[in-house]
Amino acid sequence: MLKFLIMLIFMIPLCFKKNFFWMVQMSIFFLFYFFMNLNVNLMLYSNLSYYFSCDMISFGLILLSIWICGLMVMASEKLFKLNYYYNFFLLNILMLLIMLYMTFSVMNFFLFYLFFEGSLLPTLLLIIGWGYQPERIQASMYLLFYTLFVSLPLFLGIFYVFFEMNSFLIYFLKFYNLNFYLLYISMVMAFLVKMPMYFTHLWLPKAHVEAPVSGSMILAGIMLKLGGYGLLRVMIFLQKINFKLNYIWMSISLIGGVYISLKCFCQNDIKSLIAYSSVVHMSIVIGGIMTMNYWGGLGSYILMIGHGLCSSGMFCLVNINYERLSSRSMYINKGLMNFMPSLGLWWFLILSSNMASPPSLNLMGEISLINSLMSWSYFSMIILMLISFFSAGYSLYLFSFTQHGKFYQGMYSFYTGVIREYLMLFLHWFPLNFLMLKMDYLMILL
C-alpha cells in the first residue's frame, strides 16, 4: 500500500513542469491501473504494511477517488488553455488525492481523523481559488464551520476509545461494544454532517453552486462518501447503542429525503438541483447503514460508488453547458437538443442512471437498501416509494427542461461537444453500468 503513496508523492514535481497538464492526468490513470490489479482479500484486511491496509470497502473507495481525480483534470482543460494557475490546481488535486488515499487506507483511528479533516483544506482552496462567484467565500465558510463544529467531539471520542482499549487500530475495535450515549453522539454526528444528513445539509448546495467543476466532482464523488465510510467503520463498536437510537437518524433522513426530493422540483439552477439530489441519495444510504444488517451495508456501499460516478458525470454535463452559455439557469439552458443532439444522449444516459434504471449500480444499491429498510420497518415502505418516484420525477424534469423547448434567443456563440468531453462522459458512464457484471464481488463483500 505504501508504494502507491510514494508514487503519488513523486508525481508532485510534475505539476510544476511547463505543459505537463496531461502528463499528470496520465500518471493518475496509470496509478488507477496499478491499484486495480491489487490482490484484495474480499473478507479480511489484506495488503498490510506498517500503517496501511486494504479491505473491500477501502479498495472500492480508493479506486473511485483515483478515477474521479483523473477525470477532474480532464474536465478542467479550460484552466490549462487560459493558463489560470493550473500548476497549483494540479498540486491541489494531488494533495487532495493523497489525503483521500490515506483516509481510506490507514488502520489507525487517529490518523483516519487527521486525514478525514485534512481533505477539507484542498477542497476549500479549490472553491475559493477557482470558484466562479463572489459568494464562494461564504460557501466555503459554511463548508468549513459545519464540518469543524462536529469534528472536535469526534476527536475527543476517538481519544476516549483509545483510553478504553489502549489502541488506535480500527481492526481491534470489533472486540468492543461501547454503550455510552455521549460517545455515540460525538462519533456519529461528524459523519452525518459530512454525508450530509437532512438538517445538517445546508453547506452542500452552497458549496456545489460556488465550486468549479472539479470542486463539484470531488465533493459529490468522494467527500460525501467519507461520511459513509466513517459510519461503516464506527458502527462496529457502537452496535448496542445504535439499536436503541438508530430510529432517530433514520426518521430524519428518510422524511428529509422526501422533502428535499420535492425541493428539487423548485430549483432553477441546474447545479443546485443535482446537489439536492445527492442529499436524497445519501439519506437512503444513512438509513441502510443504520439498520446494521447485511443488505444495508451492502447496498450503502454499492450506492456510494454508483452515486460517486453518476453525480460527478452530471456535474460534468452542467459544466459543458456552462462553458457554452455562461449560465446554469434552467430558463437559459433550454432546447439544447437542437444544438448538441449527441450530448442529449449523454444527458439521457447519466440521468437514467441517476434515477436507478437498469443496468446501473444505483439500481442494485437501491434494491439492497429498500430490502434492508423494509426489513427494519414496514412503515418505511411509504417513504421509500415516494423517494423512488420523486427521484425519477426530478431526473425527467431536468432532462425535459434542458433538452426540449424553445432555445434562448440571446445565445451569441456556440460550439458542439469535443472528443475530450465525450470521452470524459463515457468514463463516467461505462464503469457505472458495466460494474453490474461484477456484482458477485460486491455481493460477497461484507
N, C-alpha and C positions, 0 to 999 in steps of 0.2 A: 504493500500500500504506500510505503514511503517513496517508492520510485516515481509514482505519478505526481506526488507533491514536488519532488525535486525537478521533474520535467516542467511543471508549471512555473516554478521559481526561475528556471533557466530560460523561460520564454519572455521574462520581463525585459531583458535588454533589447529584444526585437521591437518593442513598442517605440523605442527612440530612434530607430533607423529610419532614414527617409524612404518614403514609398514602400514601407513594409506592411501596409494595412492588410492586404490579402494574405500575406505570409503568416500573420498572426492567426487569421481565421483558419488557414490550412492546418496550422500546428494544433489548434484546438480540436479540429476534426480528426487529426492523427491520434491525439490523446484519447478521443472517444473510441476510436477503433481499437487501440491497445487495451483500454479499460474494458471494452465489451467482451474481449476474449479472455477475461479473467475467470479463473475457475472458482465458482462460488458454490459452497455447500448450501442447499436450499433450507435446511433446518437449523444449522448451527452458525455461530460466528466462524468465519474462515479467513484466510489470508492474514493471520495475526502478525503484527510486528510490534515494536516497542509500545506505542500508544494507540496504534490504529488497528481496526479490523473491519470486516465487511460481512453483513448478513444480507438476506434477500431484500429487506426494506431499504437498507443503505445503498445497496447496489443499484436498484432501480432509480432512486432519487439522485444519486451521483451521476448516473448516465444522463438523466433528464437535465441536470444542471449544466453538464458539459455541452450537451446538444443545444440547449437554449442559448448558452453564451456564444457558441459558434454562429447561431442564427442572428443574434443581436448585432454582431459585427456586420453580417450580411445585410441586415435591414438598415444600417446606419451609413450607407455609402455616401449620402449627401454631405456628411461631416468631412469625409475624405475629399470629395470634389471641391468643397468650399474652403478646404484647409482650416477647419474650425477646431483647433486644438485636438486633432484626432489622436496624437500621441498620448496625451493624458487620458483621453477617452479609453484607449486600448489598455492603458495601465490600470485604469479604474475597473474595467471589466475583468482583467486578470486577477486583481486583488480580490474582487468580489467572488470570482470562481474559486480562488484559494480558500477564502473564508467558508464558502458553502461546502467545498470538498472536505474541509476539516470538520465542519459541523456534523456532517453525515457520517464521518468515518471514525471520529475519536471515541475511545472507550471510556474516557474519564469524564465524569459528570460535570466537574468544574470547567474543564476545557470546552465541553459542549456549550455551557452557558456563555463562556467568553466569546466563542466564535458565533454563537447564535445572536448575541447582541452586536458583535463586531461587524456582521454582514449588513447592519443598518447604515454604517458610515458610507461605504461606497454607493449605496442606493441613494442616500441623501445627497451626495456630491453629484450623482447623475441628474437628480431632479433640479438641484439648484444651478448646476453648471450648464446643462444642456436643455433645460425646460423651455417652454415657449412663452408663457405669460408672466407678468409681474407677480401674480398671485402664487407663484411657485414657492416663494419664501414661506407664506402662510401654510401652504400644503405640507411643506417639509417639516415645519414646526409641529403641525398636527401629528404627522407620522412619528416624529421623534418623541414627543411628550406622551402620546398614547402608549408607545412601547416602553418608554423608560419608567412611566408611572407604575407599571406592574412588574418591572424587571428586578427591583430591589427585593420585594417579597420572595421572588423565585430564588434570588441569590442567597437570602437568609435560609430559605427552605432547604437548599442544596447543602448548606453547611450543617443544618440540623440533621439531615440524613447522614452526613459524614460522621457526626458525633455519635449517632446511633449505631452505625455499623463499621466505623473505622476504615472505610474505604470509599474511594470515589468511583470505583469501577461499575459501570452500568450492568455488566453481566451478573454481578453478585446481588443485585437488587431483588432478583426473583426469589431469594430465600427469605425476604422480609415482607411483612404486611403491616404497614404503619396506619393506625386507626385514629388520626387526630384531625379535627375539623380545620384548625387554623393552617396546619401544614398542607392539607388538601387544597384549601382555597388559594394559598400562596403559590403552590406548584402549578395549579391548573389555569389560573387566571391569565398568566403571561402567555400561555399558548392559545387561549381562547381569544385574546386580543389580536394575536398575530394571525389567527385563522382567516378572517375575523368573525366572531360571533355577533349576532344582532345585538344592538345597544353599544357595542364597542367597535362598530364597523365604520364610523364616520370618517376616519382618516383615509379609508381606502378609495372612495370615489374621488376625493380631492386630490390625493397623490396621483391617481391614474390620469386624471384630466390634465394636470400640470406637467406630468413627466414626459420626456421624449419617448420615441417608440421603444428604444432599448430599455428604458426605465419601466415602461408598462409591461414589456415582455418578461422582464425578470421578476417584477412584482407579482404578476398573475401566475407566471410559470413556476417560480420557485419559492418566493418569500412566503406565500400563503401556505406552502407545503411544510415549511419549518414548524409551524404550529401543530400540524397533524402528526409529523414525525415525533415531536416532543411529547405529545399526548400518548402516542403508541408506546413510547419508552417509559413514561412516568406511570402509566396505568398498571404496570406490572406490580408495583409495591403499594398501590393505593386501592386495591381491589375491594376490600371490605367496606371502606367508607364510600367508595364510588357507588356501590349498590344502594346505599342509603340516599345519596344526594343527586344521582345522575338525572333523575326526572326533572330537576330544575333547569339544567343546561339544555336538556333535550326539548323541553317545552318552549323555552325561549327561542332556541334555534329554529325549530320547525315552524312555530307560529310566525316568527320573524321572517322565515323563508317565504311564507305565503304573502306576507305584507310587502316584502321587497320585490317579489315577482310582480305584484300589482304596480309597484312604484316604477318598474322597468317600462311599463306602458306610458308613463308620463314624461319620460326623458326626451329632450330634443337634441342632446349632444350624444353622438354615437358612442363615444368613449365611455361616458358615464353609464350608458345602458349596459355595456359589456362589463364594466366594473361591478355594477349592481348584480348582474347575472352570476358573477364569480361568488358574491356573498351567498346567493341562493344555493349554488352547488356546495359550497363549504358548509352550509347549515346542515345539509344531509350527511356530509362526512363527519361532522361533530356528533350527530345522532348515532351514526354507525359505530364510531369509536367508543362512545359512552355505553352502548349496550353490552360491550365487552364479550361478544360471542364470536365464533369463527367467521360467520358470514359478514359481520360488521367490520372486523379488522381487515378481512379480505377485500370487501367492497370499497372501504375507505382508501385503501392503498391503490387499487385499480383506478378509482375515480380521481385520485390525486394526480396520477400520472396522465390519465386521459385529459383531465381538465387543464393540466400544465401545457400540453401540446395545443389543445383546442383554443384556449383563451389567448395564448400567445399568437396563434395564427390569426385570430380575429383582430387583435391589435395591429398586426402587420397589414391586414386589409384596410383598416381605417387609415393607417399612415400612408398607404399607397394613394388613397383618395385625397388625403390632406395635402400631399405633395403636389397634386394636380390643382385642387380647388382652393387651397389655403383656408379651408373651413371644415369643421367637423359637425356643423349643424345639419340635422336631418332634412331641413327645408331647402338647403342648397345642394346636398348630396342626393339628388333625385334623378331618376331616369338614366342611371349610369349604364344600363344595358345598351343604350344607343351608341355609347362611345367605346365601351370596353366589354363586348359580349363574352370574351373568354374569361375576363375577371369575374363576370357574373356567375360563371360556372364554379369558380373557387369560392365565391360568397356562399353559393348554394351548398357546396360540399362541406365547408367548415361549419356553417350554421346548422346543417343537418346533423353533424356530429355533436354540436352543442346541445341539440335537443334529444340526444341519446337515441339516434336511429341506428339500426344495424348497418355495417359490422363494427361500429366504433367501440373503443374501450369504455366510453361513457355508458353505453348500454349495459355492458357486463357489470360495471361498477354499480350502476343504479339498481339493477336487478338484485344484486347481492345485498345492497343497503336496504331495499324495500323488504326483502326477505328477513333481514335482521331486525328492522324496526317493527315489522308486523309480529314477529315472534315475541317482541318485548311488550307490545300493547296493540290490541286491535283498533283502538281509537286513533292511532297514528295513520290508519289507512286513509281516512278522510283528508288529512293534511297532505299526505304523500300524493294522493290523486290530484289535489289542487296544484301542488308544486309541479308535478309532471305535465299537467295540462297547460299551466301558465308558461312553463319554460318552452314548450312547443309554440305557444302563442306569441311570446315576445321575440322568439327567433324568426318566426314567419313574418311578424310585424316589421322587424328590422330589414329582412330580405326584401319584402314587397315595397317598403317605403324607399329604400335606397336604389333598387334596381328598376322599378317601374315608375310610371307617372311622367309628368311633363318636366323636362330638364330646365334648369335655371338659365335664363337668357343672358345673364351678365358674365358668363364664362368667357374669358378673353384668350386663354391659351389652353391647349390640351394635347396630351400625347398618350398613346396606348401603353400597355404594360411592356416591360423589357424582360429579357430572359432571366436576369438575376431575380426579379420579383416572382416570376412563375416557379423558378427553382426553389426559392425560399418557402413559398406556399406549399409546394409539393413535399418538401422536407418536414413540414408540419403535419400534413395530412396523411402521408404514407405510413409513418410509424403508428399514428393514431388509429388507423384502421387495420393495418396488417399485423399488429401485435396480437390481434384477436386469434391468429393462427397459433400463437404460442401461449394460449390461455392455460394450458395444462401446467406450465411452470408457475404461473401466478396462482393457480388453484390449490397447489400443494404447499403454498408458501408459509402459512403461519403455524 
